[in-house]
Amino acid sequence: MMTQIGPIVFSLFCATTVVLAQPQNDAITTDVLAGDGNLEQTLEFGTENSWESTQTMAVPEKAAISSTVKPVIDTNKFVAIGYVQTSTPVDAYPWQAMTHLAYLFTDFDANGVITNPSTWNNRKAAFQPGGTADRYGVKVLMCLRNGGFDDTIMTTVMNSPTLRTTLVKNVMEHIAAGGDNCAGVSLDLEPVAGVRASAAGITEFLKEMKAALGEKELSLYVSPTYYTSFDVAGWMKSCDYLIYSCYPFVGSWSTNSGPVAPESTYDSRVDKYILNGCPPEKLVLALPSYGYQTQNTESGYNTTIEEHVGSMGFTQGKWNTTLAPAKRTRQYIEGAEAVWYSYQDGGKWYVHNYDDEESLAHKVRGAQSWVGAQASGHRLRGVAYWSMRWMGDNPANSFKSYDMEAGEMVSRYRYYPHICQATQETLAPEGTQSFPIEKWEHLEARWRDPDVPGVDNIGCNGSSIQCVACPTGTNKPDNSAYCLKLYYSFATMAYGNRLFLRHEILGHHTENTIADRNAPKALFSKNMTVSVDVYTPTAYPDQSVRFVIMDAKGELEISSQHALNDSGWRTFSFDLTRDPVSGYVTNFKSFKSGDGVLDTAGGGAYDLACVGFLVEGSGAAGSGYIYFDELRYSRTLPPHCDYVINEFSSAQSASQFVEIYGAAGTFPSGMELRFVGGSDGATYATVPLGGRQVANDGGGYGYYVVGSSAVPNVDSVLANGAIENGTPSAIQLYDTASGAVCDAVVYNAHDGLAGLGGHGDPQVTQFGSPWVGGSGSGTGSNGRVYSRGRSVDGANTWNNSADLSVMQATPGATNVVSRQFPMTWNFTSVPACALQTYQTLGVVSPTAVGTSPSGGKVYRCCDTTGGGIQAFFGGSDLDASDEGYTVTGEVYIPSASQPAQAIGLGLCGRQGNSFFSGTTASGAYEDGYWLIFENVAGVGLNNGRADHAGVFEFVCAHNDNTRSKPVTLLGSKSLAETGAAGGAWTTFRMCICPNAAAGEQLCVEVNGTRIYQGALPSGGPTKGAFQVGFRENHSGSPSAVEGTWIDNLRINDVPSMVSGWELY
């Protein structure tokens, strides 16, 4: 029985007092079963001494305004789910980093009756309608369990049609009784033996449950081991996602210690679920935020256990390896992707295996790009954590901490943000560079009222803080409903007045002389800018605001003053790499006085924190209101590091190069160009750039080319073939002095990251996913091997896939294509502004297929050695102005008597090289809009569509392995419907007009017949080259008649009305 403690009182939302009754220990039973010959723990581990208090609170009123706040992570792409094992520290959760929270277990018995209705109906205020979760846009899930994981209950209910129906009815009534903010049900049925015996019944229950839930979510938590009796395919017909438990692979049954969730073990087990019916885009990786401690015979993470100590939180491992008086040495396990340390006490060895933010970030990247053998490189649905409890320190003593100022234990919670930060940074939308520290949709108790007796305020007559609705007005933060309102009153002081609005740093619960610097709202590196949105109802010309930063030594450093001379909303920022820094002298025991230096471990370490604001006055008496909102950090390059990888080519050994673009002058001393291999994620070559000169090629910017000796304008020569073209590979531009990654590109990445997703330096994947595909050995019309580059020199959205596209190689010169509408090619000569992914782009006489309507030579898109091929006309930034463009021309339609082949014409092409090849590792990434015709069955185009002999299909392509299928069908017409004939030439017309009415944004015709006319698909591209594709279905060289033959190609601006097109 847990030792009882007295009632806990704390403040929630500044206005609600919540009293927690004495906690009681949960009864936890561990059941060990044999499965597939492996001994396996079947309950969620990390539950020792878990408890949840009985709450005496009433259901709160709904929020005064409806929140429109959205999490950082886009739930259309990923989910980040936290299990609420105990709701005590919810006040301190990093709410903005999660998309879902699965509340405490709701149990049912053998009659299908809910046995603990108050757990959901009287759930903590934060999870009720209008509570904190709703304010942050976090979905609340009901966690449904078979009566404390009772095997008999599961089999009884799941195998009975009557009881299944009863349980569904009771769950829905329970949801209705608990308020209207239940986003769905997460079903957790354990142990495995019961699941195996009830698999078919579970399928039927899920079907009924989903029918009752409607648009609400339904998920199922499954064990680490797949069994053939599992009906995964049947389950997934009803489930929105499957939550796979990546743990526990060590526990009380183990004879040797080891990682709780070794990736090298669970990846093949996940593969079995995928292979047997779970689509990868519906699979969630459940990861542990806890570890396991044992007393062993010797040091070593995988040594013999003498005694089991039990589950230990991530926070304990972090504390012991960073701040503890007897600091432990953290060690990393490659492959397993886990951490451990050991120590001796009383002559005995103790070993702690766990995961921290670095190992978990690696595993989260597995959701971004799956690491297993099945669906390699595919995007998963997201991650979940068991549990939120283990991210808060001191769970055994109600998460209490030591108030170093008051000199007493308090019920305010030290919550370590590391795991949630790593998750939101990895799964945030592509190109995201700014992340929230605090949104103030609720007021956490550690934001201290400056009027609380303290020693740093000067001339402060009083103050207060509240969480209030955001004032309206110009520049109001978009993704916000509430903010922090500070009231202050200053007395007349000869030397100025001041108050310190701080987020307190609490002391450790046992080592109470040590400030726990692991538990601020967020941690970030020196290569950041910290910003906050500030509102004042009127101007306060005598007052100003400064940021207060705690550095790696616990010292307080401050920004320059930001004047409050105006009313309304504005943004204050502190660029830690460039702006002046001053030391702040403090008397708070939890901080140290600053020295004007932001001390950091360097190398991009996240060891700085914003701990509040100084509000200062000139000394005059006065009072006012200051509203703070959206405190955040954003990645910022240090001075003199504003360089990008502007263009590169790796396919041909004698033509390899990397072009760097940036400020003219001398590279900083620590700048390096690194080449990273995909097999192990290690740097295999480095080119020091420090001290080398970048020419001024215009406007104070220039190009610097590293490449083979034959490359034009090369500045630093590499040996031929020095740049790997493996699947995948990466290039990184890195500043060793600051630890800043100036830029990084991952290519050949369709089938996964392999070693590039590694846990340490170099990090190269942060500017995806998706990244970019591979390049072929073809040439552009300038005779050079084509490259991948930025269509506008230096343009950077921090998203490889959006920033880099196929183009004619221009090393040491501008990437910008000069053109003027209309562009016309009759193919009497090799066209300018065009490239081909294999072989040399040229023109031919159409002897094999007959003369085109325009006569003369034509373009034949075909790799005469065999295989798929693509060509691009007009440049990848075609229609960069979003005004649209039209393409017309003539195309030869192969007949049904000719060899099986697929021909394609497309808009908005920016990637791809082998036209939907079955070998995707070094290719794929076809994008844009494709009109595809297959002459007979059996082509086997790898675009996720069935063969469509004699039919034109118009599709939106997104073949980057992030979606369930490579293309989405927009429209189709048979050859007969178009009136065209096989074995003959016909006309085509394609048009994109993003600014047109929805019904006229995209249109395609063959022989004057509309294949599609309508709106652009959601998220569809709006710029890119006209593209041509071809693929045959046989080995060896194509016949003389095969290929995509076009003539009389014309690209022009778009007509004012697509509906006004004349018909052929």
VENWOGI-V692930 format. One record per residue. PHI is phi in whole degrees, -180 to 180 (999 if undefined). PSI is psi in whole degrees, 0 to 359 (999 if undefined). Layout:
<<PHI;PSI> <PHI;PSI>>
This chain:
<<999;136> <-69;142> <-62;132> <-77;147> <-126;164> <-74;170> <-58;148> <-111;133> <-123;129> <-147;168> <-99;136> <-127;128> <59;24> <69;347> <-129;346> <-108;125> <-97;128> <-118;131> <-111;124> <-101;128> <-74;173> <-64;134> <-73;153> <-126;145> <-74;135> <-71;146> <-87;113> <-115;127> <-115;132> <-101;126> <-117;130> <-114;127> <-125;155> <-93;136> <-148;127> <52;32> <81;1> <-111;136> <-77;129> <-140;134> <-77;130> <-109;352> <-98;156> <-58;131> <-91;183> <76;26> <-111;4> <-61;138> <59;22> <-74;140> <-149;157> <-135;128> <-74;155> <-82;129> <-101;142> <-108;17> <-84;158> <-93;162> <-66;128> <-75;161> <-70;155> <-67;157> <-58;148> <-66;330> <-129;156> <-84;125> <-76;138> <-112;15> <-70;141> <-119;145> <-64;163> <-61;319> <-81;129> <-77;113> <-70;349> <-72;341> <-110;314> <-136;157> <-121;150> <-130;106> <-108;132> <-114;131> <-85;131> <-93;89> <-73;326> <-147;137> <-91;6> <-58;312> <-91;21> <-62;334> <-56;329> <-101;3> <-55;145> <-81;72> <-54;322> <-66;345> <-91;351> <-109;154> <-105;330> <-139;149> <-130;124> <-94;115> <-75;172> <-50;152> <-60;132> <-100;122> <-101;147> <-123;155> <-105;188> <-70;352> <-100;4> <75;22> <-102;138> <-72;124> <-95;343> <-130;62> <-59;331> <-69;336> <-57;317> <-88;313> <-64;326> <-111;33> <-60;163> <-57;148> <-54;326> <-61;335> <-104;0> <-86;166> <-53;131> <81;1> <-81;191> <-58;317> <-59;314> <-62;321> <-64;326> <-92;1> <73;23> <-91;130> <-79;137> <-104;126> <-109;143> <-85;128> <-96;112> <-101;128> <-133;149> <-82;78> <46;60> <70;31> <62;52> <-92;120> <-59;315> <-65;319> <-60;315> <-61;307> <-66;324> <-63;312> <-76;313> <-68;333> <-93;7> <-117;115> <-56;321> <-66;314> <-70;326> <-61;313> <-63;321> <-62;316> <-64;317> <-59;314> <-60;316> <-68;322> <-63;314> <-65;321> <-65;322> <-65;317> <-61;315> <-63;322> <-73;338> <-94;10> <105;174> <-102;17> <-111;21> <-77;119> <-86;349> <160;186> <-123;132> <-112;116> <-93;126> <-123;98> <-107;116> <-140;159> <-84;181> <-63;322> <-57;319> <-68;323> <-64;317> <-63;322> <-79;347> <-124;15> <-55;313> <-67;322> <-66;323> <-63;320> <-57;314> <-68;322> <-64;315> <-60;322> <-62;313> <-67;319> <-65;317> <-67;322> <-61;323> <-75;324> <-73;330> <67;240> <-78;349> <-68;155> <-81;150> <-134;127> <-135;160> <-132;129> <-90;129> <-125;161> <-77;165> <-64;336> <-107;132> <-86;139> <-120;145> <-63;339> <-76;347> <-68;135> <-99;64> <-60;314> <-60;320> <-68;319> <-60;319> <-73;349> <-69;339> <-113;333> <-81;140> <-75;327> <-161;158> <-110;129> <-101;106> <-88;128> <-82;110> <-78;4> <-141;170> <-101;132> <-103;5> <-147;146> <-178;201> <-65;344> <-88;350> <-78;148> <-100;338> <-123;146> <-75;167> <171;177> <-63;145> <-73;323> <-137;74> <-74;120> <-61;324> <-65;346> <-101;314> <-78;341> <-62;318> <-70;333> <-76;323> <-60;319> <-54;323> <-66;323> <-66;319> <-65;315> <-62;330> <-105;23> <125;357> <-96;111> <-59;138> <-57;327> <-73;359> <-116;15> <-110;128> <-111;132> <-88;116> <-88;120> <-115;154> <-93;135> <-99;12> <-120;168> <-131;190> <-137;131> <-113;139> <-137;160> <-105;121> <-117;170> <-73;337> <-159;173> <-72;157> <128;139> <-70;338> <-123;60> <-118;172> <-69;134> <-88;133> <-100;326> <-152;140> <-89;125> <-89;316> <126;187> <-71;142> <-133;141> <-74;155> <-51;322> <-64;323> <-67;320> <-64;319> <-65;317> <-61;311> <-67;336> <-101;2> <-129;313> <-120;344> <-61;147> <-56;317> <-99;81> <-69;135> <-94;157> <-94;112> <-72;135> <-130;147> <-110;141> <-107;107> <-66;148> <86;299> <-68;333> <55;63> <-147;169> <-125;162> <-159;163> <-151;164> <-141;161> <-159;162> <-105;141> <-147;119> <62;31> <81;1> <-109;147> <-91;132> <-118;135> <-124;132> <-121;111> <-101;131> <-162;182> <-118;144> <-123;189> <-64;332> <-75;313> <-68;322> <-71;326> <-61;321> <-61;316> <-70;327> <-65;325> <-63;339> <-66;333> <-77;329> <-69;320> <-151;103> <-61;141> <-97;353> <-79;180> <-80;334> <-91;132> <56;40> <-55;134> <82;353> <-75;148> <-76;132> <-92;180> <-79;335> <150;205> <-136;159> <-136;160> <-129;128> <-105;109> <-141;179> <-65;337> <-58;316> <-77;0> <-93;354> <-108;139> <-84;153> <65;49> <-66;334> <-69;340> <-123;47> <59;26> <65;19> <-65;153> <-132;172> <-104;122> <-83;106> <-70;339> <-82;317> <-84;341> <71;40> <-153;159> <-73;141> <-137;159> <-94;54> <-120;147> <-113;136> <-89;109> <-113;125> <-84;121> <-85;356> <-56;310> <-66;314> <-66;323> <-64;314> <-60;323> <-68;312> <-69;327> <-68;324> <-77;320> <-99;1> <-63;158> <-55;149> <-52;134> <86;357> <-64;128> <-124;358> <-124;134> <-134;140> <-72;142> <-97;313> <-152;130> <-105;344> <58;34> <-73;343> <-144;170> <-110;108> <-70;145> <-65;342> <-82;355> <-79;109> <-93;133> <-60;122> <-58;343> <-80;350> <-61;134> <-47;122> <-148;179> <-116;0> <-103;349> <-79;145> <-129;122> <64;31> <-98;113> <-79;343> <164;158> <-161;167> <-158;157> <-131;145> <-142;158> <-100;118> <-134;165> <-64;141> <-64;132> <-62;147> <-79;171> <138;167> <-59;138> <73;12> <-58;137> <-56;134> <-70;312> <-95;57> <-155;143> <-121;328> <-124;165> <-153;176> <-94;127> <-110;120> <-106;125> <-102;135> <-136;153> <-138;119> <-106;140> <-92;163> <-67;127> <-136;135> <-64;328> <-112;22> <101;161> <-127;160> <-161;147> <-139;153> <-115;106> <-86;110> <-124;150> <-97;113> <-71;148> <-103;119> <-92;160> <-84;156> <-65;150> <-72;337> <-112;317> <-91;71> <-79;4> <-94;358> <-108;122> <-73;129> <-83;89> <-75;358> <-80;354> <-123;47> <-82;186> <-67;325> <-162;158> <-121;149> <-152;171> <-94;177> <-73;343> <-86;52> <-140;160> <-116;131> <-100;133> <-134;156> <-149;144> <-93;133> <-128;138> <-127;138> <-132;139> <-69;340> <-150;170> <-76;143> <-124;81> <-64;342> <-92;356> <-116;158> <-150;168> <-128;139> <-123;148> <-78;145> <-117;121> <-114;132> <-95;125> <-93;187> <-66;341> <-94;0> <84;9> <-85;148> <-97;124> <-122;147> <-125;156> <-84;179> <-69;167> <-75;140> <-111;113> <-71;148> <-105;49> <-76;345> <-123;162> <-96;169> <89;193> <-88;144> <-157;167> <-114;129> <-104;140> <-136;152> <-133;102> <-81;108> <-70;344> <-90;342> <-128;325> <-77;154> <-61;146> <-125;135> <-123;151> <-79;147> <-117;128> <-90;121> <-126;155> <-111;4> <-69;135> <-72;337> <-82;353> <-124;167> <-117;150> <-67;143> <-85;168> <-128;12> <82;10> <-126;129> <-83;90> <-70;133> <-151;157> <-70;345> <80;185> <65;22> <80;18> <-63;140> <-89;88> <-140;21> <-117;154> <-148;144> <-89;117> <-110;14> <142;201> <-141;145> <-98;128> <-105;121> <-123;149> <-126;166> <-75;347> <122;345> <-77;152> <-71;149> <168;164> <-141;165> <-179;184> <-126;131> <-124;127> <-105;130> <-114;140> <-152;154> <53;57> <-70;130> <-154;163> <-122;147> <-134;140> <-64;135> <-138;133> <-79;140> <-64;165> <-56;144> <70;14> <-117;22> <-86;74> <-131;151> <-133;158> <-79;107> <-90;331> <-166;147> <-156;158> <-146;133> <-130;355> <-73;323> <-110;123> <-60;325> <-86;357> <-125;21> <-76;142> <-163;159> <-130;126> <-104;127> <-105;138> <-126;136> <177;196> <-62;134> <-65;150> <125;207> <-96;132> <-61;142> <-61;157> <-61;331> <-97;7> <-74;133> <-136;147> <-104;118> <-111;143> <-115;129> <-120;128> <-85;143> <-77;336> <-68;320> <-127;357> <71;17> <-97;153> <-74;120> <-100;346> <-156;145> <-135;134> <-113;108> <-67;130> <-109;345> <-54;130> <89;348> <-82;156> <-100;135> <-103;121> <-68;155> <-88;98> <-93;8> <138;129> <67;21> <82;10> <-126;159> <-160;182> <-115;146> <-134;124> <-112;125> <-110;122> <-177;186> <-65;157> <-63;333> <-83;353> <-73;132> <-60;145> <61;25> <-69;138> <-105;321> <-125;125> <-91;133> <-109;153> <-66;148> <-56;134> <79;10> <-69;333> <-91;120> <-68;145> <-119;37> <-75;178> <-121;96> <-99;182> <-145;169> <-152;157> <-130;139> <-135;138> <-107;115> <-131;142> <-108;108> <-68;333> <-67;320> <-106;346> <76;17> <-88;132> <-87;105> <-70;323> <-166;157> <-154;143> <-131;130> <-109;130> <-132;166> <57;42> <-104;8> <-59;319> <-96;23> <117;168> <-88;343> <50;237> <-80;352> <-72;344> <-87;18> <-58;166> <-81;336> <-118;204> <-79;138> <-88;142> <-95;123> <-127;357> <-99;3> <-73;351> <-108;43> <-162;186> <-92;165> <-76;169> <-107;231> <-131;159> <-86;196> <-94;175> <-119;147> <-89;190> <-104;15> <-77;181> <-127;164> <-91;179> <-68;346> <-86;4> <83;358> <-97;153> <-58;137> <-76;165> <-132;183> <-123;131> <-159;182> <-89;127> <-66;336> <-121;122> <-52;126> <80;351> <-64;131> <-145;117> <-108;10> <61;37> <-143;103> <-49;313> <-64;324> <-82;330> <-89;331> <-116;134> <-147;166> <-66;144> <-162;164> <-66;134> <-65;130> <-136;57> <-59;129> <77;11> <-143;168> <-63;145> <-86;348> <-69;128> <-88;126> <-91;122> <-154;166> <-148;130> <-71;148> <-79;153> <-108;125> <-128;134> <-128;117> <-103;3> <63;28> <-72;338> <-143;171> <-63;128> <-73;145> <-80;163> <58;44> <-146;155> <-150;161> <-133;139> <-78;341> <-138;146> <63;188> <-98;129> <-66;130> <-155;185> <-123;154> <-139;166> <-86;135> <-84;44> <-58;320> <-70;334> <-117;356> <96;159> <-67;138> <-74;164> <-57;332> <-90;345> <77;169> <80;197> <-74;160> <-135;175> <-103;130> <-113;114> <-87;105> <-168;133> <-90;108> <-69;352> <-93;352> <108;150> <107;169> <-74;158> <-155;153> <-134;158> <-136;152> <-131;134> <-125;137> <95;348> <95;148> <-71;345> <-100;17> <-55;127> <71;35> <-62;339> <-85;358> <64;21> <-85;343> <96;167> <-154;160> <-122;141> <-123;130> <-127;158> <174;188> <-122;140> <-138;144> <-90;131> <-100;117> <-68;148> <-89;166> <-69;343> <-86;350> <-88;164> <-56;149> <-61;130> <-158;160> <-122;131> <-115;149> <-142;142> <-127;138> <-146;164> <-115;158> <57;43> <-84;131> <-135;342> <-144;177> <106;152> <-147;343> <-131;18> <52;71> <58;54> <-75;153> <-73;342> <-98;98> <-96;345> <-57;315> <-102;8> <-131;231> <60;204> <65;20> <-57;137> <-142;185> <81;203> <-116;129> <-122;133> <-100;113> <-119;132> <-122;133> <-117;129> <-79;327> <-144;170> <-71;156> <101;4> <-65;318> <68;37> <-62;133> <-87;59> <-118;14> <81;1> <-104;147> <-69;156> <-53;142> <-135;71> <-58;129> <71;20> <-130;136> <-87;129> <-118;132> <-106;119> <-130;156> <-100;121> <-98;138> <-149;60> <-85;58> <-112;11> <72;21> <-105;355> <-129;171> <-67;329> <-135;151> <-69;334> <-138;160> <-120;126> <-73;130> <-105;325> <-171;163> <-155;155> <-151;142> <-74;160> <-58;320> <-62;322> <-65;331> <-80;343> <80;358> <-81;169> <-127;146> <-70;149> <75;22> <-148;163> <-84;151> <-148;180> <-105;157> <-140;156> <-146;134> <-135;144> <-148;138> <-126;133> <-144;85> <-57;331> <-91;1> <-77;173> <-61;154> <-54;324> <-78;358> <-131;20> <-80;334> <-145;130> <-151;144> <-144;140> <-132;148> <-129;126> <55;34> <80;3> <-104;129> <-71;123> <-88;323> <-156;140> <-146;124> <174;201> <-80;157> <-66;138> <-66;153> <-57;127> <77;4> <-70;152> <-69;157> <-126;0> <-145;162> <139;170> <-75;160> <-72;135> <-129;150> <-128;138> <-135;155> <-152;144> <-152;134> <-101;174> <-117;18> <-127;161> <-78;163> <83;187> <-78;148> <-66;157> <-74;169> <-63;336> <-88;343> <-78;153> <133;169> <-101;111> <-101;125> <-134;158> <-153;165> <52;49> <-80;134> <-141;127> <-114;126> <-140;171> <-68;167> <-85;143> <-66;158> <-62;326> <-135;119> <-59;323> <-65;346> <-90;5> <-57;138> <-77;148> <-97;147> <-71;999>>
